[in-house]
Amino acid sequence: MSVTMLEAHGHPVPVRPDVERWATRPVRRRVLAVVHTVTSGRRLLDAVRLLEGDWRVQVFFTAAPDVFSGGVADFLDELKVLVLPWSQAVQTVFDLALAAGHGGLHELHAPVVVLPHGAGHNKIVRARRGGAVAARGVYGLSRQRLVRDGSVVPEAVVLAHREELERLGRECPEALPVAEVVGDPCFDRVTASRPARALYRQALRTRAGQRLVLVCSTWGPGSLLGSGGQELLDRIVAELPPEDYRVAVLLHPHVWHTHSEWQVRGWFAGLGRGGLAVVSHRADWVGALVAADFVVGDHGSVSLYGAMTGRPVLLACLPDGDVDPGSPMAELGSFAPRLHESKPVRRQLERAAATYRADLHERVAARITSEPGRFARRMRALLYRKLRLRAPAGFPATEPARLPRVVEYDEPGSVVS
């Protein structure tokens, strides 16, 4: 049954009261994965995969209301999961719910575990309540996101680093008792993927002797793409000789799903046929980051993860008003060189390489997580503690990222993935 049909009719099995009569396999615990956006859905997979192989647990999915919900239905269809319409999910009791967003969580009948959907908590946003704009706060740590009607909504707030406890205490001290320092799955996956760097470079068609420049953009008007990114990419592709450089662009999923895949591909068609590698949003982005020799970014999470690759990170833009001054992103912005439009691109890259400070980048990378390599183990322990079940034997492993893919541009007017 399609997601659309489920929205219209609901899903009777296996959530109806007499489920034992109809379900093939009885389960002891039911977990709901609440997907607000494609980005948050991908982060949730890092958690729900820790339940694989446990016949006692069934995982359901639902698409929660969100301004960036575009692409969620396709994302869930591709996973081949059991999807409940939101209207049914909020009327059903679950043993646990997992989310990497905040909208509507107070409506659920389940203890909720909330994960961050990016590298820690760096962005400052304005929250809205009843049509009015509330005070600015750090996304994921602010009282506006975590408290409803005087009570903390989540059963557990997952953090990546111990220092975030102090920041949470400033933003929302009521939530400190439910905070859990678990780690960061993307940090661990970048680490696990670094030995396969040559394979990722090959997948991005980077030839021997070429240096790969990865241009990364988050979403919104303050992002690299939103603040003159087209002109910047034009310059980078035009100024860097292809015999020495390979240029790739990596866009936040919100860009693809807000403007549509067809439109984004169309916008980049000229550059794509001119040698720019457009990294597909349908594949894992970690390999593209590991493959890079230079990262040119903004205040998005990929730029921050770039600090752990051992390569220079340059910032094309950094909207200071949108970055928490106490965050790792702000620290990266304090020393990462800016890419200036008035200076030759190649000269700026060469200077960034010559003046690269490994110690500064490593210090920022160390602020991403205080539990390097331990997300899977600690997150699984948290899940089973909340489910009140004994965890299976053995320890979950962090697998390297799958190979990235690029958008193929053939004849004018045709684009294939």
Residue pairs with C-beta under 8 A, 6 or more apart in sequence:
1 9
1 11
2 77
3 63
3 73
3 76
3 77
3 83
4 73
6 83
6 84
6 85
6 88
7 85
7 87
8 85
10 84
10 85
10 87
10 88
11 82
11 83
11 84
11 85
11 88
12 22
13 19
13 22
13 23
14 22
14 23
14 27
14 58
15 30
15 60
15 84
15 88
15 92
16 22
20 26
25 55
27 55
27 56
27 57
27 58
28 56
28 57
28 389
29 56
29 57
29 58
29 95
29 96
29 387
29 389
30 57
30 58
30 60
30 94
30 95
31 48
31 51
31 57
31 58
31 59
31 60
31 94
31 95
31 96
31 97
31 98
31 387
32 59
32 60
32 61
32 62
32 84
32 89
32 92
32 94
32 96
32 97
32 98
32 108
32 110
33 41
33 44
33 48
33 59
33 60
33 61
33 62
33 81
33 97
33 98
33 99
34 44
34 62
34 64
34 89
34 97
34 98
34 99
34 101
34 104
34 105
34 108
34 112
35 41
35 44
35 61
35 62
35 63
35 64
35 72
35 75
35 76
36 63
36 64
36 65
36 66
36 68
36 69
36 72
36 99
36 100
36 101
36 102
36 103
37 66
37 68
37 69
37 71
37 72
37 101
37 117
37 253
37 254
37 257
38 71
38 72
38 75
38 253
38 254
38 257
39 68
39 100
39 117
39 118
39 252
39 253
39 254
40 99
40 100
40 101
40 117
41 72
41 75
41 76
41 100
42 253
43 100
43 115
43 116
43 117
43 118
43 185
44 98
44 99
44 100
44 115
45 79
46 185
46 186
46 375
46 379
47 98
47 113
47 115
47 185
47 379
47 383
48 59
48 98
50 376
50 379
50 380
50 383
50 396
51 57
51 59
51 383
53 392
54 389
54 392
56 389
57 387
57 389
58 82
59 81
59 82
60 81
60 82
60 83
60 84
60 89
60 94
61 76
61 79
61 81
61 82
61 83
61 84
62 83
62 84
62 85
62 86
62 88
62 89
63 69
63 72
63 73
63 76
63 83
63 85
63 86
64 86
64 99
64 101
64 103
64 104
64 105
65 86
65 103
65 104
66 72
66 101
66 103
68 219
68 254
68 257
68 258
70 257
70 258
71 253
71 256
71 257
76 83
84 92
86 104
89 108
90 104
90 107
90 108
90 109
91 109
92 109
93 109
93 110
94 108
94 109
94 110
95 110
95 111
95 387
96 110
96 111
96 112
96 113
96 383
96 386
96 387
97 105
97 108
97 110
97 111
97 112
97 113
98 112
98 113
98 115
99 105
99 112
99 113
99 114
99 115
100 114
100 115
100 116
100 117
101 117
102 114
102 140
102 145
102 146
102 153
105 112
105 114
105 153
105 154
106 148
106 149
106 153
111 155
111 156
111 386
112 153
112 154
112 155
112 156
113 154
113 155
113 156
113 158
113 382
113 383
113 386
114 140
114 146
114 154
114 156
114 157
114 158
115 158
116 140
116 158
116 159
116 160
116 184
118 300
118 301
119 160
119 184
119 186
119 187
119 301
119 304
119 305
119 328
119 329
119 368
120 160
120 161
120 164
120 184
120 304
120 327
120 328
120 329
120 367
120 368
121 138
121 139
121 140
121 141
121 164
121 167
121 324
121 327
122 138
122 299
122 301
122 304
122 323
122 324
122 327
122 328
122 329
122 330
123 138
123 139
123 299
123 322
123 323
123 324
123 329
124 136
124 137
124 138
124 139
124 321
124 322
124 323
124 324
125 136
125 137
125 139
125 322
126 133
126 134
126 135
126 136
127 133
127 134
127 135
127 137
127 142
127 144
127 145
128 134
129 144
134 144
135 144
137 143
137 144
137 145
137 171
138 167
138 171
138 324
138 327
139 145
141 164
141 167
141 168
141 171
141 172
141 175
142 171
142 172
143 171
143 172
143 174
146 152
146 153
146 154
146 157
146 172
146 174
146 175
147 153
147 172
147 174
147 175
152 172
152 174
152 175
152 178
154 175
154 178
155 178
155 386
156 178
156 179
156 180
156 382
156 386
157 168
157 175
157 178
157 179
157 180
158 180
158 182
158 379
158 382
159 165
159 168
159 179
159 180
159 181
159 182
160 181
160 182
160 183
160 184
160 187
160 368
160 369
160 370
160 371
161 181
161 184
161 367
161 368
161 369
161 370
161 371
162 181
162 370
163 367
163 370
164 179
164 181
165 176
165 179
165 181
167 324
167 326
167 327
168 175
168 176
168 179
169 176
180 382
181 370
181 371
182 371
182 374
182 375
182 378
182 379
182 382
183 369
183 370
183 371
183 372
183 373
183 374
183 375
183 378
183 379
184 368
184 369
184 371
184 375
185 375
185 376
185 379
185 398
186 286
186 301
186 305
187 305
187 308
187 365
187 368
187 369
187 372
187 375
188 369
188 372
188 373
188 374
188 375
188 376
188 398
189 286
189 398
189 399
189 400
189 401
190 286
190 289
190 290
190 305
190 308
190 309
190 401
191 308
191 372
191 373
191 398
192 398
192 399
192 400
192 401
193 200
193 286
193 287
193 290
193 400
193 401
194 290
194 309
195 400
196 287
196 290
196 400
196 401
197 290
197 291
199 287
199 403
200 287
200 288
200 290
200 291
200 401
200 403
200 404
201 212
201 291
203 287
203 291
203 403
203 404
203 405
204 212
204 246
204 248
204 277
204 279
204 288
204 291
204 404
204 406
205 246
205 277
205 406
206 212
206 246
206 291
207 246
209 243
209 244
210 242
210 243
210 244
210 245
210 246
211 244
211 245
211 246
211 293
211 294
211 349
212 245
212 246
212 247
212 248
212 291
212 292
212 293
212 294
213 236
213 240
213 245
213 246
213 247
213 248
213 292
213 293
213 294
213 296
213 349
214 248
214 249
214 250
214 288
214 289
214 291
214 292
214 294
214 295
214 296
214 306
215 224
215 229
215 232
215 233
215 236
215 247
215 248
215 249
215 250
215 296
215 297
215 316
216 224
216 249
216 250
216 251
216 289
216 295
216 296
216 297
216 298
216 300
216 302
216 303
216 306
217 223
217 224
217 225
217 226
217 229
217 249
217 250
217 251
217 252
217 255
217 297
217 298
217 300
218 224
218 252
218 254
218 298
218 299
218 300
218 301
218 302
219 226
219 252
219 254
219 255
219 258
219 300
220 226
220 254
221 227
222 298
222 299
222 317
222 319
222 322
223 229
223 252
223 298
223 299
223 300
223 317
224 232
224 296
224 297
224 298
224 316
224 317
225 251
225 255
227 317
228 317
228 341
229 316
230 267
231 341
232 316
232 339
232 341
233 247
233 249
233 271
233 276
234 271
235 341
235 345
236 247
236 296
236 345
237 247
237 271
237 274
237 275
237 276
239 344
239 345
239 346
240 247
240 345
240 346
240 349
241 346
242 275
245 346
246 277
247 275
247 276
247 277
248 276
248 277
248 278
248 279
248 288
248 292
248 406
249 268
249 271
249 276
249 277
249 278
249 279
250 279
250 285
250 288
250 289
250 302
251 264
251 279
251 281
252 300
253 281
255 264
256 264
256 281
259 267
261 281
265 272
265 278
265 407
265 415
266 415
268 276
268 278
268 407
269 409
269 412
269 415
271 278
272 278
272 407
272 409
273 409
273 412
277 406
278 406
278 407
279 285
279 288
279 404
279 405
279 406
279 407
280 404
280 405
280 406
280 407
280 417
282 405
282 417
283 402
283 403
283 404
283 405
284 401
284 402
284 403
284 404
285 302
285 401
285 404
286 401
287 401
287 402
287 403
287 404
288 404
289 295
289 302
289 305
289 306
289 309
290 309
290 401
291 404
292 306
292 309
292 311
293 311
294 311
294 312
294 314
294 349
294 352
294 353
295 302
295 303
295 306
295 309
295 311
295 312
295 313
295 314
296 313
296 314
296 315
296 316
296 339
297 303
297 306
297 313
297 314
297 315
297 316
298 315
298 316
298 317
298 318
298 319
299 317
299 318
299 319
299 322
299 323
299 329
299 333
303 313
303 315
303 329
303 332
304 328
304 329
304 332
304 364
304 368
305 368
306 313
307 313
307 328
307 332
307 361
307 362
307 364
307 365
307 368
308 361
308 362
308 365
308 368
310 358
310 361
311 356
312 337
312 349
312 352
312 353
312 356
313 332
313 336
313 361
314 336
314 337
314 338
314 339
314 348
314 349
314 352
315 332
315 333
315 336
315 337
315 338
315 339
316 338
316 339
318 333
318 338
320 333
323 329
323 330
323 333
324 330
328 364
328 367
328 368
331 363
331 364
331 367
332 364
335 357
335 360
337 348
337 351
337 352
337 355
339 345
339 348
340 348
369 375
371 378
373 398
375 398
376 395
376 396
376 397
376 398
377 395
377 396
380 391
380 396
381 391
384 390
384 391
405 417
407 415
407 416
407 417
408 415
408 416
408 417
409 415
410 416
